[in-house]
Amino acid sequence: MTQWNRTRSFFPVTRDLVYLNHAGVAPISTRVEEALRRYGAEASRRGAFDYARVYDAEIERVRQRAAVLIGARPDEIAFVKNTTEGLGLVAAGLEWREGDQVVTCDLEYPSNVYPWWSLRSRGVETRMLRSSRGALPLERVADALRGPRVRLLALSSVQYGSGFRADLVALGKLCRERGVLFCVDAIQSLGHLPLDVEDCGIDFLAADGHKWLLSVEGCGLFYCSHRVLDLLTPRVVGWRSVVDSRDFDRYHLELQPGAGRFEEGTPNTAGIFGLGAAIDLLLELGVDAIAERVLGLSDHLVQGLGARGAELLSPRGPGEASGIVSFRMPHEAPEATARRLRARRIFTVVRRDGVRASPHFYNTPDELDQLLALL
């Protein structure tokens, strides 16, 4: 039995569905389910009796595992409820000057648009770069970053609709050369593609756990590089934001020396238990191996779609491919195709006027062949 066949036993969803929506809300594994039960058992039987030994210890263990996953230091990781909250920390926390510019593009999910648009009242302009055939050419970004007023580049590592994979290393290099901050929405890559924040020169990163990380909704990661920590002011400060946070009788505003200052209150402890189990599984399997597997599956799907005359909407050039494959069938609306597949318990969705399929490592070529046969 191969490693990938073995992992199917961790995902009960495979008994009932061909699940191809990991770019949306993913099913959880039995590992995550067990972690949630462990949390529930502790909470129901002992409450907060062993809070430090059980809950606090797990929170810090998961912080360390998350740091390993993205090549960061543990003190650069904060837990947030979702990607939007992480990006919002950046938008709200930087000291903007009137006339500053944020550069993003027209492929982005709203989470990586609205926080920047909300800065209009402070005189900050958001430049929406035009994409081309589902991709954002690197030279278009390079031209935009030459502007003297550009303060921050905000892009997704993988675009939710087309699946276009950005060259984060090249983008980070451009930002460093131009003195521009680099903020990444990593929710569509973290969990199936390798990412190292240091190699990529990323300053800020946010990702929720419920997509490719294979965890639950409502608990994600925010990375703030130690290099730029002092540029970001927490706009909400609470009891966990400060050092010696368990000394409830001494009021002070000495902020934690790392990203923990952005965790203003009681965290989503149950979500962190689940996220920890999910990250443990990914690291156990190896993100490089997962990437090879997922890209192989998406290649298999692309080849089959081509043989059936489908219009491929996902860029598949060198370095552009991800686990997201978006397509349209001739003479059929994407909504109709998705409904037809769903009726046969194959779960895809419609995004950006295309049918979006997003297999993960535990999916199989046979499952993709079932989709192709129905087309």
C-alpha positions as CSV (number, residue, x, y, z in Angstrom):
1,M,0.0,0.0,0.0
2,T,1.4,3.4,-1.0
3,Q,1.6,6.3,1.4
4,W,-1.2,8.0,-0.4
5,N,-3.6,5.0,-0.4
6,R,-2.9,4.7,3.4
7,T,-3.9,8.3,3.9
8,R,-7.4,7.7,2.4
9,S,-8.3,5.9,5.6
10,F,-7.8,9.2,7.5
11,F,-10.6,10.8,5.5
12,P,-14.0,9.2,6.0
13,V,-15.4,11.6,3.4
14,T,-14.0,9.2,0.7
15,R,-16.7,6.6,1.6
16,D,-19.5,8.8,0.3
17,L,-18.0,11.5,-2.0
18,V,-15.4,12.4,-4.5
19,Y,-14.4,15.5,-2.7
20,L,-12.7,18.1,-5.0
21,N,-13.2,21.3,-3.1
22,H,-10.2,21.7,-0.9
23,A,-9.9,25.3,-2.2
24,G,-13.2,25.9,-0.5
25,V,-13.9,24.2,2.8
26,A,-12.1,20.9,3.2
27,P,-13.2,17.8,5.1
28,I,-11.2,17.1,8.3
29,S,-9.2,14.0,8.9
30,T,-9.7,11.5,11.7
31,R,-6.5,13.0,13.2
32,V,-8.2,16.3,13.5
33,E,-11.4,14.7,14.7
34,E,-9.4,12.9,17.5
35,A,-7.7,16.2,18.5
36,L,-11.1,17.9,18.8
37,R,-12.3,15.0,20.9
38,R,-9.3,15.3,23.1
39,Y,-10.1,18.9,23.7
40,G,-13.7,18.1,24.4
41,A,-12.9,15.4,26.8
42,E,-10.5,17.7,28.8
43,A,-13.0,20.6,28.7
44,S,-15.9,18.4,29.9
45,R,-14.1,16.4,32.5
46,R,-11.7,18.8,34.0
47,G,-12.6,22.3,32.7
48,A,-9.7,24.6,33.4
49,F,-8.1,22.6,36.2
50,D,-5.0,21.8,34.1
51,Y,-5.2,24.8,31.8
52,A,-1.5,25.5,31.7
53,R,-0.4,21.9,31.4
54,V,-2.9,21.0,28.7
55,Y,-4.3,24.1,26.9
56,D,-1.4,26.6,27.1
57,A,1.1,23.8,26.3
58,E,-0.8,22.8,23.2
59,I,-1.1,26.4,22.0
60,E,2.6,26.9,22.2
61,R,3.4,23.5,20.6
62,V,1.1,24.3,17.7
63,R,2.8,27.7,17.4
64,Q,6.1,26.0,17.0
65,R,4.7,23.5,14.4
66,A,3.2,26.3,12.4
67,A,6.6,28.1,12.4
68,V,8.2,24.9,11.0
69,L,5.6,24.7,8.3
70,I,6.4,28.2,6.9
71,G,10.0,28.6,7.9
72,A,9.4,31.2,10.6
73,R,10.3,31.7,14.2
74,P,7.6,30.7,16.8
75,D,7.5,34.3,18.1
76,E,6.5,35.5,14.6
77,I,3.3,33.5,14.7
78,A,-0.1,34.6,16.0
79,F,-3.3,32.7,15.9
80,V,-6.2,34.5,14.2
81,K,-9.8,33.5,13.5
82,N,-9.4,33.7,9.7
83,T,-7.3,35.1,6.8
84,T,-9.3,38.4,6.8
85,E,-8.4,39.1,10.4
86,G,-4.7,38.6,9.6
87,L,-4.8,40.9,6.6
88,G,-6.9,43.4,8.6
89,L,-4.2,43.6,11.3
90,V,-1.8,44.8,8.6
91,A,-4.3,47.3,7.0
92,A,-5.2,48.7,10.4
93,G,-1.8,48.6,12.0
94,L,0.5,50.3,9.6
95,E,1.0,54.1,10.0
96,W,-0.2,55.1,6.6
97,R,0.6,58.4,5.0
98,E,-1.8,60.2,2.7
99,G,-0.8,59.3,-0.9
100,D,0.5,55.9,0.0
101,Q,-0.3,53.1,-2.5
102,V,-1.2,49.4,-2.0
103,V,-0.7,47.2,-5.1
104,T,-2.9,44.2,-5.6
105,C,-4.7,42.7,-8.6
106,D,-8.1,41.9,-10.1
107,L,-7.8,38.1,-9.4
108,E,-7.9,38.4,-5.6
109,Y,-10.6,37.0,-3.3
110,P,-12.4,39.9,-1.5
111,S,-10.5,39.2,1.7
112,N,-7.4,40.7,0.0
113,V,-9.2,43.6,-1.5
114,Y,-11.6,45.2,1.0
115,P,-9.0,45.8,3.8
116,W,-7.0,47.9,1.4
117,W,-10.0,49.6,-0.1
118,S,-11.1,50.6,3.4
119,L,-8.1,52.8,3.7
120,R,-9.5,55.3,1.1
121,S,-10.7,57.5,3.9
122,R,-7.1,57.8,5.1
123,G,-5.9,58.9,1.6
124,V,-4.4,55.5,0.7
125,E,-4.9,54.4,-3.0
126,T,-5.3,50.7,-4.0
127,R,-3.9,49.9,-7.4
128,M,-5.7,46.9,-9.0
129,L,-3.3,45.4,-11.6
130,R,-5.0,43.8,-14.6
131,S,-4.5,40.1,-15.0
132,S,-4.0,38.3,-18.3
133,R,-5.7,34.9,-18.9
134,G,-5.9,34.2,-15.2
135,A,-2.3,35.1,-14.4
136,L,-0.5,38.2,-13.2
137,P,2.6,38.8,-15.2
138,L,5.6,39.4,-13.1
139,E,6.8,42.4,-15.2
140,R,3.4,44.1,-14.6
141,V,4.1,43.9,-10.9
142,A,7.7,45.1,-11.4
143,D,6.4,48.2,-13.3
144,A,3.9,49.0,-10.6
145,L,6.4,48.8,-7.8
146,R,8.6,51.5,-9.5
147,G,6.1,54.1,-8.4
148,P,7.5,56.2,-5.6
149,R,4.4,56.1,-3.5
150,V,4.0,52.3,-3.3
151,R,4.1,51.2,0.3
152,L,2.8,47.6,0.2
153,L,2.3,44.7,-2.2
154,A,-0.6,42.5,-1.3
155,L,-1.1,39.3,-3.4
156,S,-2.2,35.7,-2.9
157,S,0.3,32.9,-3.2
158,V,-2.3,31.1,-5.4
159,Q,-5.4,32.7,-6.9
160,Y,-8.6,31.2,-5.7
161,G,-10.4,31.2,-9.1
162,S,-7.7,30.4,-11.7
163,G,-5.3,28.6,-9.5
164,F,-2.4,30.8,-10.8
165,R,0.7,30.3,-8.5
166,A,2.7,33.4,-7.9
167,D,6.5,33.4,-7.9
168,L,6.8,34.5,-4.3
169,V,10.6,34.5,-4.4
170,A,10.8,36.9,-7.4
171,L,8.0,39.1,-5.9
172,G,9.8,39.3,-2.5
173,K,13.1,40.2,-4.3
174,L,11.3,43.0,-6.1
175,C,9.8,44.3,-2.9
176,R,13.2,44.3,-1.1
177,E,14.8,46.2,-4.0
178,R,12.1,48.8,-4.0
179,G,11.7,49.1,-0.2
180,V,8.1,47.9,-0.4
181,L,6.4,45.7,2.3
182,F,5.2,42.3,1.1
183,C,1.9,40.9,2.4
184,V,0.7,37.4,1.3
185,D,-2.6,35.7,1.5
186,A,-1.5,32.1,1.6
187,I,-4.8,30.3,2.2
188,Q,-4.8,28.7,-1.3
189,S,-1.3,27.3,-1.1
190,L,-0.5,26.5,2.6
191,G,-1.0,22.8,3.0
192,H,-0.3,21.6,-0.5
193,L,2.7,23.7,-1.7
194,P,5.9,24.5,0.1
195,L,6.4,28.0,1.4
196,D,9.3,29.6,3.3
197,V,8.7,33.1,4.4
198,E,12.4,33.9,4.7
199,D,13.3,32.6,1.3
200,C,10.4,34.6,-0.2
201,G,11.2,37.8,1.8
202,I,7.6,37.9,3.1
203,D,6.8,40.5,5.8
204,F,3.2,39.5,6.6
205,L,1.3,36.4,5.9
206,A,-2.2,35.2,6.7
207,A,-4.0,31.8,6.1
208,D,-7.0,30.1,7.6
209,G,-6.9,26.4,8.4
210,H,-10.1,25.2,6.7
211,K,-8.8,24.8,3.1
212,W,-5.6,23.0,2.1
213,L,-4.4,22.7,5.7
214,L,-7.4,20.3,6.3
215,S,-8.4,21.8,9.6
216,V,-11.5,23.5,11.0
217,E,-13.0,26.9,10.2
218,G,-12.4,29.8,12.6
219,C,-8.7,29.3,13.3
220,G,-5.8,30.4,11.2
221,L,-2.3,31.8,11.2
222,F,-0.8,35.3,11.0
223,Y,2.9,35.8,10.4
224,C,4.6,39.0,11.2
225,S,8.4,39.1,10.5
226,H,10.5,40.3,13.4
227,R,12.0,42.7,10.9
228,V,8.8,44.7,10.7
229,L,7.1,44.0,14.0
230,D,7.5,47.5,15.2
231,L,5.9,48.9,12.1
232,L,2.6,47.3,13.0
233,T,0.6,48.7,15.9
234,P,-2.1,46.5,17.4
235,R,-5.3,48.4,17.2
236,V,-7.0,46.2,19.7
237,V,-5.0,45.5,22.8
238,G,-6.2,43.1,25.5
239,W,-4.9,41.0,28.4
240,R,-3.0,38.5,26.2
241,S,-1.3,41.3,24.3
242,V,1.1,42.1,27.1
243,V,3.9,40.4,28.9
244,D,3.1,38.6,32.2
245,S,-0.4,38.4,31.0
246,R,-1.4,36.1,33.9
247,D,-0.7,38.9,36.4
248,F,-4.3,40.2,36.2
249,D,-3.8,42.7,39.0
250,R,-1.0,44.8,37.4
251,Y,-2.2,47.1,34.7
252,H,0.4,48.0,32.1
253,L,0.9,48.3,28.3
254,E,4.2,46.5,27.9
255,L,3.4,44.5,24.7
256,Q,4.6,41.0,24.1
257,P,8.0,41.1,22.2
258,G,6.6,39.0,19.3
259,A,3.5,38.4,17.2
260,G,1.7,37.2,20.3
261,R,0.8,40.9,20.9
262,F,-1.8,40.5,18.2
263,E,-3.7,37.8,20.2
264,E,-5.7,40.2,22.3
265,G,-7.9,37.8,24.2
266,T,-8.7,34.1,24.8
267,P,-7.8,32.2,21.7
268,N,-9.9,29.6,19.8
269,T,-8.3,26.7,21.8
270,A,-10.4,24.0,20.2
271,G,-9.5,25.3,16.8
272,I,-5.8,25.3,17.7
273,F,-6.1,21.7,18.8
274,G,-7.5,20.8,15.4
275,L,-5.0,22.9,13.5
276,G,-2.1,21.3,15.4
277,A,-3.2,17.8,14.4
278,A,-3.7,19.0,10.8
279,I,-0.2,20.5,10.6
280,D,1.3,17.4,12.3
281,L,-0.1,15.2,9.5
282,L,1.2,17.5,6.7
283,L,4.7,17.6,8.2
284,E,4.6,13.9,8.7
285,L,3.8,13.3,5.1
286,G,6.2,16.1,3.9
287,V,5.0,19.2,2.1
288,D,7.3,18.6,-0.8
289,A,5.9,15.1,-1.3
290,I,2.4,16.5,-1.0
291,A,3.1,19.1,-3.6
292,E,4.4,16.5,-6.0
293,R,1.3,14.3,-5.4
294,V,-1.2,17.2,-5.8
295,L,0.4,18.6,-8.9
296,G,0.5,15.2,-10.4
297,L,-3.2,14.8,-9.8
298,S,-4.0,18.2,-11.3
299,D,-1.8,17.4,-14.3
300,H,-3.8,14.2,-14.8
301,L,-7.0,16.1,-14.7
302,V,-5.8,18.8,-17.1
303,Q,-4.8,16.1,-19.6
304,G,-8.2,14.4,-19.4
305,L,-10.0,17.7,-19.8
306,G,-8.0,18.5,-22.9
307,A,-8.9,15.2,-24.4
308,R,-12.6,16.1,-23.9
309,G,-12.4,19.5,-25.5
310,A,-12.7,21.5,-22.3
311,E,-11.5,25.1,-22.1
312,L,-8.8,25.3,-19.5
313,L,-8.9,28.5,-17.4
314,S,-6.0,27.7,-15.1
315,P,-2.5,28.8,-16.1
316,R,-0.2,25.8,-16.4
317,G,3.1,27.3,-17.5
318,P,6.4,26.6,-15.6
319,G,5.9,27.5,-12.0
320,E,2.3,28.6,-12.5
321,A,0.4,25.4,-11.7
322,S,-1.3,24.6,-8.4
323,G,-3.8,22.1,-7.1
324,I,-6.6,24.3,-8.5
325,V,-7.9,23.4,-12.0
326,S,-10.7,25.6,-13.5
327,F,-12.4,24.7,-16.7
328,R,-15.5,25.1,-18.9
329,M,-17.1,22.6,-21.1
330,P,-18.2,23.6,-24.6
331,H,-21.9,24.3,-24.9
332,E,-22.6,23.9,-21.2
333,A,-22.8,26.6,-18.5
334,P,-20.4,26.0,-15.6
335,E,-23.3,25.9,-13.2
336,A,-24.9,23.1,-15.1
337,T,-21.6,21.1,-15.2
338,A,-21.1,21.4,-11.5
339,R,-24.8,20.4,-10.8
340,R,-24.3,17.3,-13.1
341,L,-21.2,16.3,-11.2
342,R,-22.8,17.0,-7.8
343,A,-25.7,14.7,-8.7
344,R,-23.2,11.9,-9.0
345,R,-21.6,12.9,-5.6
346,I,-18.5,14.6,-7.2
347,F,-18.0,17.9,-5.4
348,T,-16.7,20.8,-7.4
349,V,-17.8,24.5,-7.3
350,V,-18.2,27.4,-9.7
351,R,-15.7,30.3,-9.4
352,R,-14.9,33.0,-11.8
353,D,-17.2,31.6,-14.5
354,G,-15.5,28.2,-14.4
355,V,-15.9,24.8,-12.8
356,R,-13.2,24.6,-10.1
357,A,-11.7,21.3,-9.0
358,S,-9.1,21.1,-6.3
359,P,-7.9,17.6,-5.3
360,H,-5.7,16.9,-2.3
361,F,-3.1,14.2,-1.7
362,Y,-5.6,11.5,-0.6
363,N,-7.6,11.8,-3.8
364,T,-6.8,9.3,-6.5
365,P,-6.5,9.3,-10.3
366,D,-9.5,6.9,-10.4
367,E,-11.6,9.6,-8.7
368,L,-10.6,12.1,-11.3
369,D,-11.4,9.6,-14.0
370,Q,-14.9,9.4,-12.6
371,L,-15.3,13.1,-13.1
372,L,-13.8,12.9,-16.6
373,A,-16.1,10.1,-17.6
374,L,-19.2,12.2,-16.7
375,L,-17.9,14.9,-19.0
